[in-house]
Amino acid sequence: MTPVVGENLVQRFDAEAASSLVRDLRKVYASGKTRDYGWRVSQLRMVEKMAAECEKEIFEALRLDLNKPEIESFVHEISLTKASCHTMLKELKHWMAPEKAKTPLTVYPASAEIVSEPLGVILIISTWNYPFPGNTVVLKPSEVSPATSSLLARILPKYVDSSAIRVVEGSVSETSLLLDQRWDKILYTGNARVGKIVMSAAAKHLTPVVMELGGKSPVVVDPNTNLEVTVKRIISGKWGCNNGQTCVSPDYIITTKSFAPKLIEAFKYRLEKFYGKDPLDSKDLSRVVNSNHYNRLTGLLDDDKVSDKIVHGGQRDEKHLYISPTILLDVPQDSLIMKEEIFGPLLPIITVDDIEESFDLIYSRPKPLAAYLFTKDKKLEQKFIGTISAGGMLINDTAIHLTVHSLPFGGVGESGIGSYHGKFSFDAFSHKKAVLHRGFAGDASARYPPFTPKKKAVLRALLNGDIFGLILVLLGWHRT
């Protein structure tokens, strides 16, 4: 794959090219133009325009990469990009305005404020573009989705300021060269294995990171639920989002032994209604992204510990990289499918005697990116929220919390570091600069030596916040 930087094809993206790229972006940032409100607004409007004008090209790229249904592409890519831009355009001026801060008596008279300034030069290793206004940005799309990566490299420079926002295409070697550079922040979306490599590279320059690493997101289904709605919403979040290839996709279900048969029958019925008797022929399911991931997923199914646990689905089409929606029952906890994030159309169901046993099972695992609960029981809901730690949580639905820009999106522990979306994106890529303003009046002599007993008494009263004691000291001072 030929690396692309901005609008110019680069025949060889080497260490010097990477270093030169970052130097150029630092010059642009130092010029101050990216801090301007008008510049930021213009970039957001152009990203919004790009999403509208290039809709068909985006659909085609996603079809080539994933055979993704057009309506799914519109909902997940076009609509969310526009919504993100709309939110930022509406709120940006308010977000950029300095925040007033309270000042203590010890610095009186004074005023204080918190000024948000862009961090500088940002590296985004991602599968899609997120608009972080004010910083100069290098976007490194994933080589796993080559059509989408190529499209971004081609169209983004036509819409945004390519002196400040660049796209670099490539794979491991290009990513490594970029990671060797000094950045002001790095956003990485992907798996924990590569995340450790990114963190190690960032540590060399003490570069802060935001990482969205995914993980095994559990779904607890209480028998006291609306079964029909529950099943439809789990299907939507699992197979309706890239056929399970989504970071917050339901990874496994926990329910009671007595309720599992009803749940499985409801899944079988609804999956046939949605995708037909032969789901491999459905036009509403994405395919697996590439042969490597297809082989990884079939390897999970072929594991001796789970091969006899399939209760629905399991059909495969290696030529077209399709695996049908597949449900497995009571797979062993030490099986491969329960050790790694599935990121595909396979959904294990684990059973327990009592639904609250699910809390211990989830708690024994690394903290997930998302955790889901379906129940009508408000006490169980509150216990779930208070007990389970996860990047995000959704009660009685799946995945759609990503669309709420007033909520932070990010992981915790092994599922990620930091958060973004809406105001949280602005904050994640801004430095909160503390500014204290003072005039020349009110200069207290107690601040300076020599420190007489009376000065010490004034300072002690001030630092203790003892206004009454301070008044007494001052009155005594005046009497002497």
Disulfide bonds with the S-S distance in Angstrom:
none
